[in-house]
Amino acid sequence: MPTKDELEKEGWRVASITGGEHLRRTLEMYEELGIETYLQEITPEECGGCTECYKAGETIYRIYTKSGDGEPKAEERD
């Protein structure tokens, strides 16, 4: 599994950490916008913040996005 640094070097940016129904809705939104996505399964400890929902057994994913041309958008370059 590629590391966060490796993915960022390829132009991917962390967009969200989520799971369950929210994950599905988020991926549908990105698809409608024509944004590429890459999912990386993570543990509750990697999330930070409150993870009680995830301890119930829901799989958590880090969502990475990349614009269709492979270049980060202007607001992502800063």
Protein Blocks (a to p, Z undefined) as FASTA:
>chain_A
ZZfklmmmnopacfbdcehjllmmmmmmmmmnopacddddddfklngpafklmmnopacd
ddddddfkopacfklmZZ
